[in-house]
Amino acid sequence: MMFDLTPAQEAPFDGLDAEALADVGPLRRGKVRDIVDLDDRLVLVSTDRVSAFDRVLGTVPFRGQILNELSAWWFRQISDIVASHMLAVPDPNVTVGRKCRTLPVEVVVRDRLTGTTSTALWTQYAAGQRQIYGMSFPDGMTKNEQLPQAIITPTTKAADGEHDTPITEADIVAEGLVDAQRWDEVRTVALEMFERGRNIAADAGLILVDTKYEFGLDEHDRLTVIDEVHTPDSSRYWRESSLQTRLDQGLEPENLDKELIRLVYVEQGYRGDGEPPLLDPMSASRAAHVYAEAFELLTGTSLSPAPYPAAPRVEAAIRSL
């Protein structure tokens, strides 16, 4: 990386001005991105805001650009498996996407017994549960152990401000959230995407531990992957070269993903209840370096940070569409 990511740098990109874009289209401010509605398309603007535990915790420098460009890169790597919502990337922080009808289920694929949140596999297993997400787990498993095969542990897609709820694959069909034929397609595609992601990560010296996919249906009722794919926010990556040594020493794996931020809070005893403090500048800077490293390892290209301030540049890009 040929650039500096110190806490003293300029303020990160924290979103768009609704009034400045009033004549372009309505703007909705999400937790980590802003969305502009252009009637036939959506403009997804990735900000540097970062969330965990269903809350915005502050900003990580260049997070938006890294995730936006990396996800666009991944969409190209899986284009033979499934269509994506991406139409164009007119700015490092902007993706123009198809409008899709979002499926009401988030698909999480994993092949390790991991996690720190209340719905995580390891959290539930360590609490004595052996029937999790409709699947049976044997006694005697250890934290971070590899599973015999990749599994899907879905959740409902919660409304803003609410928590996702674990759900079994059988209940997804039984409750009519996704019909059986479509769910078979989702399951097949998700596992293929995960296997592709795992192989590309391995070539980069990384282990893709788990990942979240969101799917929608386009105007032709075609299954489409939406949101972002295989980024350090939506996936967990471990550095392969240090994994066994760290596990032998009783240490956590070396994460190149948002788990770094979650652990900052978990180490302080925070797991999502009450109001968290803002992410401290040093932790934000460390996360920025890790995100950038993951980008460069996976894509094999150097990150070229777009200059701040970002809002005028991004707004100009949207107006040019």
Summary of the structure (lengths in Angstrom):
residues: 321
radius of gyration: 19.3
end to end distance: 31.4
largest distance: 60.5
contacts: 996
relative contact order: 0.19
helix: 31%
strand: 26%
